[in-house]
Amino acid sequence: MKKRNKISYWILSITIITATIISCNKKYEGDENSIEVIRNANNNGTYSKTKLDSLQAINLITTQKVQDLLDLSALYTSGNKDTEIDSVIYTQMQAHFLSKDSSNLTPLLKEMDSLKVKFAKVSKLTTSKTVKEKDTLDFANFDVEYYDNKRTYLTTVNRKAQFTLKASPVKFQKEFKFYFTNFYKKDYDTIKTTKPAN
C-alpha cells in the first residue's frame, strides 16, 4: 500500500511540475507585426448608429481599436524611432486619439519600451459608462499580455482607457468615429458613480 501511495505521489508531482513548466513557456500565437498592421490600423473607419446599438458591438469595436494601437506601439518601440516608417507609425498611433498631444502615448510607449515588448494581445475587455457631473464618460477595462521578440510571454497588465464616439456624418448619414481620450492613465479616482454601458 505504501509503495502504491509513493508511486501516486511521484506521478502527481511530475504532472504538477510539467504543467507549471508548460504554463511558464506561454508563447504568442498571433500574427506577425508587419506593414499590414500600419495599413489597416489607420482609424479611418466610421460606424453607423445601428452598428453601435449593442454592448457586444461596442466591446468588439473597442477591442479592435485597443489591439490596433497596441500593435502599432509594439512596432514603433521595436524600431529605431527615427526613420520615415517610424514617423508614419507614430502618425497612425496619434490618429487613434481625439487630441494629437504626444503625452497621450507616453505611458504606453514607456511601458512597452521598458519591457522590450514585441507583441501585445488584448483580452477580457469590458466597457462601462461613468457619470461625472453632467457628462457621461466611456471607459474600457482590459488585460494586455506582453510578449518579447521570441514570442515568449513577459507579463499581463490590467489597463483602463477612456474613449469617445464622435459624430462624423458620411453621405448625409449619422456615423460615428472612435477615438481614445485617455490611454493608460490612472487619473480616474475622483469619479464615483458607475453604471454598466448600454
Buried (B, 14 or more C-beta within 10 A) or exposed (E): EEEEEEEEEEEEEEEEEEEEEEEEEBEBEEEEBEEEBBEEBEBEEBBEEEBBEEBEEBBEBBBBBBBBBBBBBBBBBBEEEEEEEBEBBBEBBBBBBBEEEEEBBEBBBEBBBEBEBBBBBBEEBBBBBBEEEEEEBBBBEBEBBBBBEEBBBBEEBEBBBBBEBEEBEEEEEEBBBBBBBBBBBEEEEEEEEEEEBE
